[in-house]
């Protein structure tokens, strides 16, 4: 797999004056035009900065949200480009289209060491097309803007999309620093991890984590289950869960996982107490949290967080861990009354004597929203979906194409 040094060699021994297309992951949450979490932008800065300092003319491409293959002002990357400019402390030109006249003029206007951001790559239907020819045609247009390609958007490497997969087949290519770091961490989680190895899973649905549980049951020493998905596990044990989130079609799967864990000596730890309310949090209602035993959830209540006893038990289970992977909050962390469980897990990860990995997505958002310093964790992934698919044992097209 070609690193940036190898790419430099392929392009004549220097990146100076070379147009380098960088696929970054700048898909950040917006409130109007205000960025509410710039973590992915900050994570993209080192590779972009390194290329610019090497004299490359850096052309950044990325997506934002899910526009339907056509321009949509609500998903413009303009505010993202402005934030990137602030973080870099250098001018960032912005093209108002992806491969059209503005893109060509913007790229042509770059001097050595300068940076441009193209408009949302998903404004072109060819980016996400399932038709190889349509996707390839768009990739041809992107490739025409550059001399080389650097893949640095880990959050999209599990997608076979034009700016992720097809462009790499058309240009000399390299893995960016961010993607390289992500893959290195994931390999440490799956190839002979230091033990004890503890996996913490939360989030809404068991079905979202089936592949991860299935693949890691034979690798982990302990599996801690929280979040909305825990209620399907509790129901599978014959417990009542009231109005809590439940996937009836996954009950047998949860029973099977429990039996497999027992047979292989893996400890599955479920909450013993739950924070419940009679309704989901909303702007027009004051939360009324109540802590109940996990086997005594009222019929009119729904679970919204693991309880304090469970938070302490999860922290204790993490105390001697040498490797930890966490994906998915323990509750509705956006609301203070239901954030304690997620906070307890995050605090426990900061004290791990070994590798602690926050698996992107809502988990990464949670640690930032709850005020934790990112440096307190061994690694915070920028790609929740990509991380999960790797840990499921799936092939990531955006990585495979670089290796080939």
C-alpha positions, 0 to 999 in steps of 0.5 A, spaced: 500 500 500 503 506 497 504 511 503 505 519 501 512 518 501 511 512 495 506 517 492 512 523 492 516 518 488 511 516 483 510 523 482 518 525 480 520 525 487 517 532 489 510 534 490 511 541 489 507 544 483 503 537 483 495 537 484 493 532 489 486 531 490 485 529 497 478 525 499 477 528 506 471 526 511 468 533 513 461 530 514 460 535 520 453 536 524 450 543 522 445 547 525 443 552 519 450 554 517 453 553 524 458 547 525 456 544 532 462 539 532 468 540 528 472 534 530 472 531 523 475 537 520 480 538 525 482 530 524 483 532 517 488 538 518 494 534 519 494 531 512 492 537 508 497 541 512 503 536 510 501 536 503 501 543 502 507 544 506 510 539 501 508 544 496 502 541 493 496 544 490 491 541 495 484 540 492 480 537 497 473 533 496 468 531 501 461 530 502 456 533 507 449 530 509 445 526 504 443 531 498 439 527 492 445 527 487 443 535 485 446 541 488 442 543 495 444 549 499 442 546 505 448 541 504 453 546 502 461 545 504 462 553 504 461 553 512 466 547 512 471 550 508 471 557 512 472 553 518 478 549 515 481 556 513 481 558 520 484 551 523 489 551 518 491 559 519 491 559 511 487 561 505 482 556 503 479 557 496 472 554 495 469 552 488 462 552 488 461 546 484 464 539 484 467 538 477 464 544 473 467 551 471 468 553 478 472 547 480 477 548 474 478 555 475 479 554 482 484 549 481 488 552 476 488 558 480 492 555 486 499 556 487 504 551 490 502 550 497 495 553 496 489 549 498 482 549 495 475 545 497 470 543 492 463 543 493 459 537 496 461 531 492 454 528 493 451 534 489 453 530 483 449 523 482 455 519 479 458 520 486 454 514 489 451 511 483 451 503 483 452 504 476 459 503 474 459 507 468 456 513 471 460 513 477 466 512 473 465 518 468 464 522 474 471 519 477 474 521 470 472 528 471 475 528 478 481 525 476 482 530 471 483 536 476 489 532 479 496 529 478 495 524 484 490 522 490 490 521 497 485 517 501 484 521 508 476 520 509 476 514 513 468 515 515 467 513 507 472 508 506 467 502 507 463 505 501 464 504 493 463 511 491 467 515 485 471 519 490 473 514 494 474 508 490 474 509 482 478 515 483 484 511 486 484 507 480 485 512 475 491 516 479 497 515 483 494 514 490 496 514 497 493 513 504 493 519 508 495 519 515 488 519 518 486 513 514 493 510 516 492 511 523 485 508 523 487 502 520 493 501 524 488 501 531 483 497 528 488 491 526 491 492 533 483 491 536 483 484 531 490 481 531 492 479 537 490 485 542 493 485 549 488 482 554 484 483 558 480 485 552 473 489 553 468 491 548 463 496 550 457 496 545 451 501 546 446 505 541 439 504 539 439 497 536 442 490 536 441 489 529 446 495 528 451 491 532 450 484 529 456 483 525 461 486 531 458 481 536 458 475 532 466 477 530 468 479 536 465 474 541 471 469 539 476 475 541 474 479 547 474 477 554 468 481 556 462 484 552 458 490 556 452 491 553 448 498 554 444 503 550 437 502 547 440 495 544 440 492 552 432 491 552 432 486 547 437 482 551 433 483 557 427 481 554 431 475 551 432 473 558 424 473 560 424 480 563 419 485 562 422 492 559 415 496 558 415 501 553 423 501 552 426 500 545 425 493 543 427 488 537 422 482 537 426 479 531 432 479 534 430 475 541 433 469 538 439 472 536 441 475 543 439 468 546 444 465 541 450 470 543 449 469 550 449 461 550 455 462 545 459 467 550 458 462 556 461 456 551 467 460 550 468 463 556 466 470 554 463 474 560 457 478 557 455 484 562 448 487 562 445 493 566 442 491 573 439 498 574 436 502 569 434 510 568 427 510 566 421 515 564 414 515 562 416 519 555 422 520 551 425 527 552 422 533 548 423 540 548 416 541 551 416 536 557 421 536 563 424 529 564 422 525 570 427 520 571 427 514 576 432 509 577 429 502 577 432 495 577 433 492 570 428 486 572 422 491 575 421 496 569 414 499 569 410 497 564 408 505 562 416 506 562 422 506 557 429 505 559 433 511 557 440 510 560 443 505 564 443 506 572 448 508 577 450 501 579 451 499 572 455 505 571 460 503 577 460 496 575 461 497 567 467 502 570 470 496 574 469 491 569 474 496 565 479 497 570 484 492 569 483 492 561 489 493 556 485 493 550 478 497 550 473 498 544 467 502 545 461 504 540 455 507 542 452 511 548 449 508 554 443 512 554 440 519 551 446 522 553 444 529 549 439 530 555 443 531 562 438 527 566 440 521 561 447 522 560 451 519 567 451 512 564 455 514 558 459 519 562 461 513 567 464 509 561 467 515 558 471 516 564 473 509 565 476 509 558 480 515 560 484 511 565 485 505 561 492 502 562 493 500 554 489 502 548 482 505 549 478 506 542 472 510 542 469 508 535 466 514 532 459 516 531 455 518 537 460 515 541 465 520 539 460 526 539 458 524 546 465 525 549 466 531 546 459 534 548 460 531 555 467 535 555 472 530 555 479 532 552 480 528 546 487 526 548 485 523 554 483 517 550 488 512 546 484 513 539 477 517 537 475 514 530 472 519 525 468 513 522 463 509 526 460 505 520 467 504 517 470 502 524 464 497 525 464 494 518 472 492 519 471 489 526 465 485 523 471 482 518 468 486 512 472 488 506 472 496 506 473 498 498 476 504 499 482 500 503 482 494 498 483 499 492 489 502 495 492 496 497 491 493 490 
